[in-house]
Amino acid sequence: MTMIDIAALDDIPREGARVVRTALGCIAVFRTADDRVFALDDRCPHKGGPLSEGIVHGSLVTCPLHGMVFDLATGLAQGADTGSVATHPARVERGRVLIGLEVMRARPAA
């Protein structure tokens, strides 16, 4: 697995997300209010909603289409909902956000 520098931490708004396009699909990179970062596939398993457009609250994100809530650390649906979203390693080093990918080529979404 390769850790890829995708952005400065300040390029991702607190309680917001950015999308990284990879050969395997889009990954949503989230920043919490306390500056933790998480990376999940950017597709809700319920109706395919873009999780990057969801509401971040604490260490959770709510899908913008149908309100499913996912744990950013585990990708698991919360409450009565079932399902999960794939997670990817993410960390901050010297103010830069790195995510772990199996593919070598990743670029920020336009």
FENSULHU-V366806 format. One record per backbone hydrogen bond with DSSP energy under -0.5 kcal/mol. CO is the residue of the C=O (numbers start at 1). NH is the residue of the N-H. E is the energy in kcal/mol with one decimal. If there is no record, write none. Layout:
co=(CO,CO)
nh=(NH,NH)
e=(E,E)
//
This chain:
co=(2,2,4,4,7,8,9,11,13,15,16,18,19,20,21,22,25,26,27,27,28,28,29,30,31,31,32,36,38,39,40,41,44,49,49,50,51,54,55,55,57,59,59,60,61,61,62,63,68,69,70,71,75,76,78,83,86,88,89,91,93,95,96,96,97,97,98,99,99,101,104,105,107)
nh=(4,101,6,99,97,11,12,13,16,56,31,29,109,27,107,25,22,42,20,29,30,40,18,38,15,16,35,32,30,88,28,43,48,44,51,53,54,56,57,62,60,72,73,57,63,70,55,67,63,78,61,75,85,71,81,77,41,39,100,98,96,9,93,98,6,7,91,4,101,2,106,23,21)
e=(-0.6,-2.8,-0.5,-2.2,-3.4,-1.9,-1.7,-0.6,-1.5,-0.6,-2.2,-3.2,-2.3,-2.7,-1.9,-1.3,-1.3,-2.2,-2.8,-0.5,-0.6,-2.4,-1.8,-1.8,-1.6,-0.9,-1.8,-2.5,-3.0,-2.5,-3.1,-0.9,-1.7,-2.6,-0.9,-2.0,-2.2,-0.5,-0.5,-2.2,-1.4,-2.8,-0.5,-2.3,-0.5,-2.7,-1.4,-1.4,-3.4,-2.6,-2.1,-2.8,-2.0,-2.4,-1.2,-2.5,-2.3,-0.7,-2.6,-3.0,-2.0,-2.8,-2.6,-0.5,-2.7,-1.0,-2.2,-3.2,-0.5,-2.4,-0.6,-0.7,-2.3)
//
